[in-house]
Every structure is written in C-alpha cells, then in structure tokens.
Amino acid sequence: MIEYLHGQLTEITPALAIVECGGVGYGVNISLNTYSSIQQQKEVKLWITEIIREDTHQLWGFAGRIERALFLLLTSVSGIGSGTARLVLNAMTPADLCNVISEGNDKMLKQVKGIGPKAAQRIIVELKDKIGSLGMEAQTQSTGGKTQDVNREVLEEAVSALTMLGFPPAASHKVAVQLLREHPEAPVEQVIKWALKIL
C-alpha cells in the first residue's frame, strides 16, 4: 500500500498530476483543491489512496490528510464512486464540506453535479457522526477559522463572481482569502482584478 508520494511534479492538469519518484512517473488523480495547492510547486508530497479493481489500478492523491479522509468517507457511501467524490471535493474546500455535512446542509450538496436529493441525504446521514468521531470538525474549525479574519461579505461576492467567470470555486476561494488577508480593506472589484491575474 502506498501511503504517500514525494517527488518532482513533472506535469499537472486540474485533474491529474504526474509525480516522478526514483525515475518512475506516477499518474495521480487529483481534485481542484489539491491542484490549487500544488500547481506552483516543483517538489510535492501527495497523500495517496489506491483503487484496485480487475479492470483498473488508480492512484488518487491529496495535498492534505483531511481531504484524503473525506474522499475515503465519501466513497464509502452507497452510490458514491471516486469520480463523484472528486466532484464534491472540487465544489468546496474540505473545511466547507465538513461544515456542510455536520450542519445537514443538503442544499449545498445538491448543487454538486451528480448529487441528487437522495445521495445528498445519504452523505449527511452516513458521514455526520464519522466526521465528528475523526475529530475533523475541530481540525477544520482551526483551518476554516483562517477565513474568519477577512471580510466575509467581500469574500463571498468575489468568489461568486470568479465562479461565474468559470474559475473553480475552491481555487477562487483560496486566492480571494489570500488577497483579503494581504489587503483587508480591498473592495470586491479590486479583489476580483487581482484574482484574475493569479488564477
């Protein structure tokens, strides 16, 4: 079992990273959260999950353990495969996903492509207690708390505008938070202009 890969990032797309370790290039499926975390790096460490079936051998990699744990929890839910789990992780940050599940917010889950009302309810019912027992809520509160020191109204408007322009929600959120930490008084329009140069 591969726990993680640590090596040179030789190629990357929003869905796939190729990591070279010891002369071997590993094709690793990634989420947009992980893509936005590692795209500027030359050397990376990805936490790995292997999916081995008769017709496929896939590696799924994540920039952090929390996101990998969420991926494993999502794929443990009946009817949620690895592709659908990635769509969920693409749509929101790990901290946001934990909050959505713990709060029973099925409306947010239903906005994800491929997640209908029944699937949203299954995710909430089956994972609500598991997230709490893993201590993930406490961890995400500490990481999610980082967004509490920025102007929430400006942040939400900026992310909404960037998403409408076609940028991934997770990447837009990360960049907007970073910019608002550096420029707390910046108006929405300026945050969007800066973000467009980064994304």
C-alpha positions as a LaTeX table, in Angstrom:
\begin{tabular}{lrrr}
\hline
Residue & $x$ (\AA) & $y$ (\AA) & $z$ (\AA) \\
\hline
Met1 & 0.00 & 0.00 & 0.00 \\
Ile2 & 1.31 & 3.44 & $-0.95$ \\
Glu3 & 0.87 & 5.97 & 1.87 \\
Tyr4 & 2.27 & 8.98 & 0.04 \\
Leu5 & 4.41 & 10.01 & $-2.92$ \\
His6 & 7.18 & 12.57 & $-2.50$ \\
Gly7 & 8.89 & 13.64 & $-5.67$ \\
Gln8 & 9.17 & 16.01 & $-8.61$ \\
Leu9 & 5.96 & 17.36 & $-10.13$ \\
Thr10 & 6.69 & 16.93 & $-13.84$ \\
Glu11 & 3.20 & 17.60 & $-15.28$ \\
Ile12 & $-0.10$ & 18.82 & $-13.89$ \\
Thr13 & $-3.65$ & 19.46 & $-15.05$ \\
Pro14 & $-6.69$ & 20.26 & $-12.86$ \\
Ala15 & $-7.46$ & 16.51 & $-12.78$ \\
Leu16 & $-4.09$ & 14.73 & $-12.99$ \\
Ala17 & $-0.59$ & 15.17 & $-11.60$ \\
Ile18 & 2.47 & 13.22 & $-12.69$ \\
Val19 & 4.93 & 12.79 & $-9.84$ \\
Glu20 & 8.37 & 11.37 & $-10.54$ \\
Cys21 & 9.82 & 9.27 & $-7.72$ \\
Gly22 & 13.06 & 7.37 & $-8.26$ \\
Gly23 & 12.83 & 7.61 & $-12.02$ \\
Val24 & 9.22 & 6.38 & $-12.15$ \\
Gly25 & 6.42 & 8.76 & $-13.13$ \\
Tyr26 & 3.18 & 8.10 & $-11.26$ \\
Gly27 & $-0.09$ & 9.38 & $-12.74$ \\
Val28 & $-2.17$ & 10.58 & $-9.81$ \\
Asn29 & $-5.81$ & 11.71 & $-9.96$ \\
Ile30 & $-6.30$ & 14.95 & $-8.02$ \\
Ser31 & $-9.06$ & 17.35 & $-7.01$ \\
Leu32 & $-9.19$ & 21.08 & $-7.71$ \\
Asn33 & $-8.33$ & 21.74 & $-4.05$ \\
Thr34 & $-5.11$ & 19.78 & $-4.43$ \\
Tyr35 & $-4.43$ & 21.30 & $-7.85$ \\
Ser36 & $-4.61$ & 24.83 & $-6.45$ \\
Ser37 & $-2.34$ & 23.82 & $-3.55$ \\
Ile38 & 0.47 & 22.27 & $-5.60$ \\
Gln39 & 0.33 & 23.80 & $-9.10$ \\
Gln40 & 3.20 & 26.23 & $-8.44$ \\
Gln41 & 5.43 & 23.67 & $-6.72$ \\
Lys42 & 8.30 & 21.72 & $-8.27$ \\
Glu43 & 8.50 & 19.13 & $-5.48$ \\
Val44 & 5.34 & 17.75 & $-3.93$ \\
Lys45 & 4.10 & 15.31 & $-1.32$ \\
Leu46 & 0.72 & 13.74 & $-2.04$ \\
Trp47 & $-1.20$ & 11.50 & 0.36 \\
Ile48 & $-2.31$ & 8.52 & $-1.68$ \\
Thr49 & $-5.33$ & 6.25 & $-1.92$ \\
Glu50 & $-5.18$ & 3.26 & $-4.27$ \\
Ile51 & $-8.25$ & 1.94 & $-6.04$ \\
Ile52 & $-7.55$ & $-1.51$ & $-7.46$ \\
Arg53 & $-10.10$ & $-3.45$ & $-9.48$ \\
Glu54 & $-9.90$ & $-6.10$ & $-12.17$ \\
Asp55 & $-10.03$ & $-3.52$ & $-14.94$ \\
Thr56 & $-8.21$ & $-0.58$ & $-13.34$ \\
His57 & $-5.50$ & 0.50 & $-10.94$ \\
Gln58 & $-5.89$ & 4.14 & $-9.95$ \\
Leu59 & $-3.90$ & 6.40 & $-7.67$ \\
Trp60 & $-5.73$ & 9.30 & $-6.03$ \\
Gly61 & $-3.57$ & 11.96 & $-4.42$ \\
Phe62 & $-4.34$ & 14.75 & $-1.96$ \\
Ala63 & $-2.35$ & 17.68 & $-0.66$ \\
Gly64 & $-3.57$ & 17.02 & 2.89 \\
Arg65 & $-4.70$ & 14.11 & 5.05 \\
Ile66 & $-8.08$ & 15.69 & 5.80 \\
Glu67 & $-9.03$ & 15.80 & 2.13 \\
Arg68 & $-7.93$ & 12.19 & 1.67 \\
Ala69 & $-10.00$ & 11.14 & 4.68 \\
Leu70 & $-13.03$ & 12.93 & 3.24 \\
Phe71 & $-12.52$ & 11.22 & $-0.11$ \\
Leu72 & $-12.47$ & 7.81 & 1.61 \\
Leu73 & $-15.58$ & 8.68 & 3.62 \\
Leu74 & $-17.44$ & 9.87 & 0.52 \\
Thr75 & $-16.59$ & 6.72 & $-1.45$ \\
Ser76 & $-17.81$ & 4.60 & 1.47 \\
Val77 & $-21.33$ & 5.97 & 0.89 \\
Ser78 & $-23.51$ & 3.74 & $-1.28$ \\
Gly79 & $-23.73$ & 5.06 & $-4.84$ \\
Ile80 & $-20.80$ & 7.49 & $-4.49$ \\
Gly81 & $-17.85$ & 6.47 & $-6.65$ \\
Ser82 & $-14.41$ & 8.03 & $-6.87$ \\
Gly83 & $-15.43$ & 10.33 & $-9.74$ \\
Thr84 & $-18.43$ & 11.69 & $-7.87$ \\
Ala85 & $-16.37$ & 12.09 & $-4.70$ \\
Arg86 & $-13.91$ & 14.22 & $-6.67$ \\
Leu87 & $-16.79$ & 16.40 & $-7.95$ \\
Val88 & $-17.84$ & 17.03 & $-4.36$ \\
Leu89 & $-14.29$ & 17.92 & $-3.35$ \\
Asn90 & $-13.96$ & 20.13 & $-6.43$ \\
Ala91 & $-17.02$ & 22.10 & $-5.39$ \\
Met92 & $-15.90$ & 23.06 & $-1.87$ \\
Thr93 & $-12.93$ & 23.10 & 0.45 \\
Pro94 & $-12.51$ & 20.26 & 2.99 \\
Ala95 & $-13.44$ & 22.68 & 5.78 \\
Asp96 & $-16.60$ & 23.77 & 3.96 \\
Leu97 & $-17.57$ & 20.17 & 3.20 \\
Cys98 & $-17.20$ & 19.19 & 6.85 \\
Asn99 & $-19.39$ & 22.12 & 7.86 \\
Val100 & $-22.00$ & 21.26 & 5.22 \\
Ile101 & $-22.21$ & 17.66 & 6.43 \\
Ser102 & $-22.19$ & 18.48 & 10.15 \\
Glu103 & $-24.91$ & 21.10 & 9.64 \\
Gly104 & $-27.01$ & 18.78 & 7.45 \\
Asn105 & $-26.99$ & 21.29 & 4.60 \\
Asp106 & $-28.27$ & 19.08 & 1.79 \\
Lys107 & $-28.98$ & 22.14 & $-0.41$ \\
Met108 & $-25.26$ & 22.77 & $-0.84$ \\
Leu109 & $-24.60$ & 19.12 & $-1.67$ \\
Lys110 & $-27.40$ & 19.03 & $-4.23$ \\
Gln111 & $-25.68$ & 21.84 & $-6.13$ \\
Val112 & $-22.84$ & 19.43 & $-6.96$ \\
Lys113 & $-23.20$ & 17.77 & $-10.36$ \\
Gly114 & $-24.18$ & 14.12 & $-9.93$ \\
Ile115 & $-25.54$ & 14.55 & $-6.39$ \\
Gly116 & $-29.31$ & 14.25 & $-6.21$ \\
Pro117 & $-31.59$ & 14.65 & $-3.16$ \\
Lys118 & $-31.24$ & 11.00 & $-2.08$ \\
Ala119 & $-27.46$ & 10.95 & $-2.45$ \\
Ala120 & $-27.17$ & 14.21 & $-0.51$ \\
Gln121 & $-29.21$ & 12.76 & 2.34 \\
Arg122 & $-27.16$ & 9.54 & 2.35 \\
Ile123 & $-23.92$ & 11.51 & 2.59 \\
Ile124 & $-25.22$ & 13.53 & 5.53 \\
Val125 & $-26.79$ & 10.60 & 7.40 \\
Glu126 & $-23.85$ & 8.21 & 6.92 \\
Leu127 & $-21.00$ & 10.67 & 7.47 \\
Lys128 & $-22.23$ & 13.14 & 10.08 \\
Asp129 & $-21.12$ & 11.04 & 13.06 \\
Lys130 & $-17.98$ & 9.78 & 11.34 \\
Ile131 & $-16.68$ & 13.29 & 10.75 \\
Gly132 & $-17.18$ & 14.12 & 14.41 \\
Ser133 & $-15.56$ & 10.89 & 15.61 \\
Leu134 & $-12.49$ & 11.54 & 13.45 \\
Gly135 & $-12.05$ & 14.91 & 15.10 \\
Met136 & $-12.25$ & 16.53 & 11.69 \\
Glu137 & $-14.65$ & 19.25 & 12.83 \\
Ala138 & $-12.11$ & 20.53 & 15.33 \\
Gln139 & $-9.37$ & 20.44 & 12.73 \\
Thr140 & $-11.42$ & 22.20 & 10.09 \\
Gln141 & $-12.53$ & 24.83 & 12.57 \\
Ser142 & $-8.89$ & 25.73 & 13.09 \\
Thr143 & $-8.18$ & 25.79 & 9.34 \\
Gly144 & $-11.56$ & 27.21 & 8.44 \\
Gly145 & $-11.10$ & 29.85 & 11.10 \\
Lys146 & $-8.50$ & 31.42 & 8.87 \\
Thr147 & $-11.29$ & 32.86 & 6.77 \\
Gln148 & $-12.92$ & 34.47 & 9.81 \\
Asp149 & $-10.34$ & 37.27 & 9.88 \\
Val150 & $-11.31$ & 38.52 & 6.44 \\
Asn151 & $-14.34$ & 40.46 & 5.21 \\
Arg152 & $-16.86$ & 37.66 & 4.66 \\
Glu153 & $-19.17$ & 39.76 & 2.50 \\
Val154 & $-16.37$ & 40.78 & 0.12 \\
Leu155 & $-15.03$ & 37.23 & 0.10 \\
Glu156 & $-18.38$ & 35.69 & $-0.84$ \\
Glu157 & $-19.07$ & 38.26 & $-3.57$ \\
Ala158 & $-15.60$ & 37.83 & $-5.05$ \\
Val159 & $-15.80$ & 34.03 & $-5.06$ \\
Ser160 & $-19.28$ & 34.16 & $-6.57$ \\
Ala161 & $-18.10$ & 36.46 & $-9.37$ \\
Leu162 & $-14.99$ & 34.38 & $-10.10$ \\
Thr163 & $-17.07$ & 31.19 & $-10.18$ \\
Met164 & $-19.48$ & 32.79 & $-12.66$ \\
Leu165 & $-16.46$ & 33.63 & $-14.82$ \\
Gly166 & $-15.66$ & 29.92 & $-14.97$ \\
Phe167 & $-12.97$ & 29.54 & $-12.31$ \\
Pro168 & $-13.15$ & 26.60 & $-9.84$ \\
Pro169 & $-14.87$ & 27.51 & $-6.54$ \\
Ala170 & $-12.11$ & 26.02 & $-4.39$ \\
Ala171 & $-9.29$ & 27.82 & $-6.19$ \\
Ser172 & $-11.27$ & 31.09 & $-6.28$ \\
His173 & $-11.93$ & 30.86 & $-2.53$ \\
Lys174 & $-8.30$ & 30.19 & $-1.70$ \\
Val175 & $-6.99$ & 33.08 & $-3.80$ \\
Ala176 & $-9.64$ & 35.51 & $-2.52$ \\
Val177 & $-8.86$ & 34.65 & 1.12 \\
Gln178 & $-5.14$ & 35.12 & 0.48 \\
Leu179 & $-5.70$ & 38.52 & $-1.16$ \\
Leu180 & $-8.04$ & 39.72 & 1.59 \\
Arg181 & $-5.53$ & 38.74 & 4.26 \\
Glu182 & $-2.89$ & 40.83 & 2.48 \\
His183 & $-5.30$ & 43.71 & 1.71 \\
Pro184 & $-8.10$ & 43.65 & 4.37 \\
Glu185 & $-9.71$ & 46.88 & 3.15 \\
Ala186 & $-9.77$ & 45.98 & $-0.55$ \\
Pro187 & $-13.16$ & 46.34 & $-2.30$ \\
Val188 & $-14.73$ & 43.47 & $-4.23$ \\
Glu189 & $-13.79$ & 44.86 & $-7.62$ \\
Gln190 & $-10.09$ & 45.11 & $-6.71$ \\
Val191 & $-10.01$ & 41.58 & $-5.24$ \\
Ile192 & $-11.52$ & 40.22 & $-8.45$ \\
Lys193 & $-8.96$ & 42.10 & $-10.62$ \\
Trp194 & $-6.05$ & 40.76 & $-8.57$ \\
Ala195 & $-7.51$ & 37.24 & $-8.54$ \\
Leu196 & $-7.85$ & 37.22 & $-12.34$ \\
Lys197 & $-4.09$ & 37.77 & $-12.62$ \\
Ile198 & $-3.38$ & 34.81 & $-10.33$ \\
Leu199 & $-5.96$ & 32.24 & $-11.44$ \\
\hline
\end{tabular}
